Amino acid sequence: MTRSSDEGKEKRPSWIWLGVGLGAAALGIAVMMIAGSKGEASEQVSEPADTMQLVETVPVESAPRTYRVHAPGRLEPRDELQLVGEVAGKVETVSPELKPGGRISKGAVILRIDDGDYAADLARAKAQLSTAIARQEQATAERDRQDRLAEIGAAPEKAAEAARASFEDADAAVEQARAQVRIAERAVAKTVIRAPFDALVTTEDVAPGTYVSPGQPLATLISANSGEIHAGLPAGDVAAVRAAIEVEDNRELPVTAVPNNSSISSVSLEGYLAEFSPLIDQASRTATVIAVFPDAFTEEHSGQVFAGDFMDVLIEGYSKEPVWSVPSGSVRQDSFVWVVEEDGSLHKVRVTTIDRVDDTTLFHSAEIDGDERVMTTVLSEEVEGMKVKTSGAEL
């Protein structure tokens, strides 16, 4: 009994210390969790102040409803002609200006073809006409004589009818001879080729002594003055141009052609909007406008303006909807802006860009009424509803 009690007394203290150790450990874990939760709560409270980004904003401003419409196109001559031979023969003379880049005034002789044979044909036709006219005069006199004799019964009616038939034949012969004279005169005239308009030579393939035949290409001429650009307009720009024409009481709308990044030409041209083409471009689904530039290819523009060159047409459009302006950097992807609401949250607003003037973008938007402020600062992350701090605002 005594030994057993002694062993119980020796073992009892080890269980007590084990319980004390476990209690202390549990208390430590509880303290750590409480401290951690307080730290996390503290961080969550201070997070908005640490992460809210400072941005700059500008007010949306109203802009004039008249603005530039850009329409790319290609400058072409107003008139272009391929010069061909109309009669056969040897070329006698050629204008010294009949060379690429040469300028020939309207009505000036470009080249002459030997007209010897054609002049002889004309003389023959004129002689035949004179003979026919003489026979017609004789037939006329005989017809009148037979008619008088028939009236008094001095000659049979058959004789009068024969005389009238002879007159009809003679009269037809005169008309035929006159037609031959006209044909011969035209052939002679075709041996001299003149410029049909003030022309600029682009190609030539003829020289004195060359034998030419009807239909043979000799040279290519373009207008030495007027040019035109056929430019495509999307639906929105078509409406703006039509509105501008209405504002101008359907008068010719002034336009400007300016070189673009693809242009070789180096000067701007002033002209007017001539008309809308009734057809649309099926590939781009745009309407075609024709702008005319009266002085495009004048001598003063030599070496500065080129046919077939790409240029942009600037047309003064008019908007029936309000037009707004903001700095260009605030318009994202040409399609939306970030409006900063009163509570500092971002709201994406869709816009339709219509023009850029210097560093300003003009646009339409059904969601804008003019009281908004848009964000100009570009953030690494921009999402709907994101809170930002604007310059001068308090947290």
Helices and strands as residue ranges (DSSP letters): H 2-51, E 53-55, E 57-59, E 61-63, E 66-77, E 80-84, E 89-94, E 103-104, E 109-113, H 116-152, H 157-189, E 192-194, E 199-204, E 211-212, E 217-223, E 227-233, H 235-247, E 253-259, E 269-281, E 286-293, G 299-301, E 310-318, E 323-327, G 328-330, E 336-340, E 346-350, E 352-357, E 360-364, E 373-375, E 388-390
